[in-house]
Structure formats: C-alpha cells, structure tokens
Amino acid sequence: MPPWNSSGKPGVAVLPEGSDGAVPALMRAADALLAAARTGRPHACDAAFGLRVTEILSAADDLLNGDVR
C-alpha cells in the first residue's frame, strides 16, 4: 500500500527542514520537563499524551493493513 499524505490521497509529503537542529530541541524539551517538575503542572505533551498518540497511530496502522483488533 502506498504512503498517505494529509489530504488522504496516496503520495509522499516532504516535511520542511528544521533550522535549529537536535540540540536546541532537546534543550527546549528539558526546560519544559524542569518547569513541569518545578510547578507540579504536567506539560500538555507528557507521557500520557505520548502513549495516546502511540495507541492512535497503532490503530491507524492496523486499519491501513486490514488488521482488526
């Protein structure tokens, strides 16, 4: 099956290149983690969010491959 793009049609979408690189992104993530620890308020993109995204992507992959849970 071909890859799908955001319009739902077969194809490939090219993401724009990031200009900052991996190190600044990791520093921003560490800053957000420290702020959450300091304030006691979880970040919107915490581990629970990551788990839910993974579950959704897994279910979508199953649907695209004809697998039924």
N, C-alpha and C positions, 0 to 999 in steps of 0.2 A: 504494500500500500504506500502511496506517495506521502511525503510530509505535507502537513496542512498549515496554512498561514492564518492570520487573524480574520480574514474575510470568509473562511470556511472552505475556500477553494484549494485544490491541490497546488502546491508550489513551495517555494522557499522564501522566507523573509530574512533579510540581512539586517542585523542589529547595528545601530550606529556605534562607532568605536568610542570607547571611553577615553577621556583625556587625562584623567588623574592617575590611573594605574591601581594596582592592587594594594599597595602600602597605605595610601590615603584612605581607601575604602575600609581597610582593616582598622585603621585608627579611628574612623568615624564609628564603626561598629563597637569598638572597645569603649569609646566615650559614651555611647548610648547605654552599654551594659553597666558602666560605672554610675551613670546618672540614675538608672533604674535601681541599682543597689543602694545608692545614697538616699533616694527619695522614697523607696519602698513601692513605687508605682511601676508596674511592668510595662515594658515597651510594647507598642502595638504589634510588632513583629517578633514576639517572643517564641519560645519553644512550642507552645500550644498552637500558635499560628502556623509555624513550620510543619508541625505534624498534620494539621488540617489540610494544608496545601499539598503535602505528600499524598494524603489519602485521596484527595480530589484528582490529582494527576494520575495516580494508580488506577482509579476507577475509570477515568477517561481513556487510559491506555488499554484497559480491559475491553471497553466498548469498541474502540477502534480495531482491536484484534479479534472481535467476536467472542470474547470470553464473557461468561455470565457468572456473577457471584451468587 
